[in-house]
Amino acid sequence: MLNNVVTSGVPIWEKINLTVKEAAEYSNIGINKIDNMLNNPMCTFVLHVGKKRLVKRKEFEKYLEKNIEI
């Protein structure tokens, strides 16, 4: 349940960017699948911060709404 998922005092659904683990918890999609999606050069919801990759939450939500299969 989303009400139980809070990191650093900010609820996940209020964060602009999510870690891969947070995105997996938020979407109920596995970490490996999200990693594979982020590796795609056409991925619109990846944000590179040095070697770290974050998921742009709003873009990720839009992607999930548009697709019926991933």
N, C-alpha and C positions, 0 to 999 in steps of 0.2 A: 504494500500500500504506500502511496507516495507520501502520506503524512509522516511516515517513519523515516524517510530518507532525507536527512539533513546533514550537510557537511559544513564545517566552519561557521555554523550559525546561520547560513544562508540556505534556504530550501532549494533543492535542485531545480524545481520548476520556475524559480526566480533568477537563476544564474544565466548569464549570457553565453558562457562557454562551459563545456563539461569535459571532464577527463573521460577516457574510454570506459573506465569502470563505471563512472556515474551515468554515462550514456547507455550502457548495458542495463543498469538497474532501472533507469528511467523508461526505457523502451521495451524491456524484457527480450532483448536480442543479445545473443552471446558475444562475449568480448572478442573472440576470434573472428566472427562474422563482421563486427564493426571494424576491426583492424583491416580486414580484407577490403571493406568498402572505402576506408580512408586511403588505402594504397592505390586506388584507382585515380589516375591523373585527371579524370573528369569530375572528381568528387567536389561538389560545391559547398560542403559543410565542414571541411577540414581547415584548421588554422594551425600553421606551423609556428612554434615559438622555440627557436633554437632546434634542438633535437626532439623536443616534446611536440606531440600532436594533440590538439584539443578539438572538440566537436562543437560547432556553432549550433546551439540548441534550436533556435528558430528555423534555421535552414534545414536542420536535421528533421524537425517536425514537418516542414513543408515536403521534404523528400518522402517521408513515410506516408503522408496523406496522398501524394500523387501516385505512388506505386502500390500494386496489389500483390507483388511478389518480389522478394529480395534474395 
